């Protein structure tokens, strides 16, 4: 690879979170209903099975490269290969029988489907050489069977664990399109297809998963050019960004904010420059949950439940063990962090560092924030904000135009009308408009307990004049 070795390595933490999202859900036991239907994200099934089911067999990434005429791109494909783990009991010399559980030295052994990480570096390609051309690269992952004897503490052979993998066949197609000669703007396309044989019409999803690429995603590294954000492209490239056709995957910029040399194309919608929270010290495989909540739940499992979870998967055992010995100071860090202060020069880099110094002369909160914490005051409220020629205040009707794509929900809020509930200013002096959706049946409840959506003034458009605002506020 031409890229520095640590560029993709720096992206590995986020890419691994995508790879194992939903791999195993709390309570991390094979018998749990939540773990009966697995592998939900980025599944590329055999084409034959895909045509008779809702699973996809191919995905496509399109992204934009500025100054791409002399650029080189490195491409890495990552996914999980499903591996069936069978437990067999020794019933006679050389004769084994599959069982649903095998107790050895007081510990159970359970059948389970494991995920084997596959990471394929396809090579380095001159972007300009892909313009108007097409490169098709094969993906071939061998199958196999491994056997592991199970021996008890007395040295007696009790059975064996058999792990089976089916071979996978697929392809990666690379091509590019020149869009703007003056800026060297090029659209790069990467297609991944599963071409594994499927000769079982009406076969089960479990059988198809054994021949699938699971949690498939792509890492792209660039040298000699710059990737453009598709979520927030520069104005001159907005039309080109809107024309990108991404199917079952979404490319985002990786690395520190401002960097533009690595892209992760993920089956899960992320924002640009995603990062793992520094407070999160281990996987829970459920990014829609809160680490603190999951840790507390794991701690409340019974000894028998923990025993089964440990027997289910080595990764589940690691979660149980980590939560069992988690010290109070680490648990307290999971309670939350204030990241809105990071833009202030006087603000701490991490909230827990400030808490650690509290009462010892080491606290580094700004005076405004200290007042907010000590007095329990709400964020400073201002009466109104001027947007164009119209002053907006509580009761104003506005239309939402999210610009920053803070999360996937913004896609569904664009163009919706809302009622302003407050105009607020934070400790850095930035103004925020708190709103509730006008057509939300639960709007009264949200107003009652103060659960609002927040937007910057440039993300809303006034819908009423002063008379309309007074009418809406009645």
Secondary structure, 3 states (H helix, E strand, C coil): CCCCHHHHHHHHHHHHHHHCCCCCCCCCCCCCHHHCCCCCCCCECCHHHHCCCCCECEEEEEEEEECCCCCEEEEEEEEEEEEEEEEEEEEECCEEEECCEEEECCEEEECEEEEEEEEEEEEEEEHHHHECCEEEEEEEECCEEEEEEEECCCCCEEEEEEEEECCEEEEEEEEEEEEECCCCEEEEEEEEEECCCCCCCCCCHHHHHCCCEEEEEEEEEEECCEEECCCCCCHHHHHHHHCCCCECCEEEECCCCCCCCEEEEECCCCCCCCCCCCCCCCCCCCCCCCHHHHHHHHHCCCHHHHHHHHHHCHHHHHHHHHHHCCCHHHHHHCCCCCCHHHHCCCCCCCHHHHHHHCCCCCCCCCHHHHHHHHHCCCCCEECEEEECCEEEECCCEEEECCCCCCCCCHHHHCCCEEEEEEEEECCCCCEEEEEEECCCCCHHHHHHHCCCEEECHHHEEECCCHHHHHHHCC
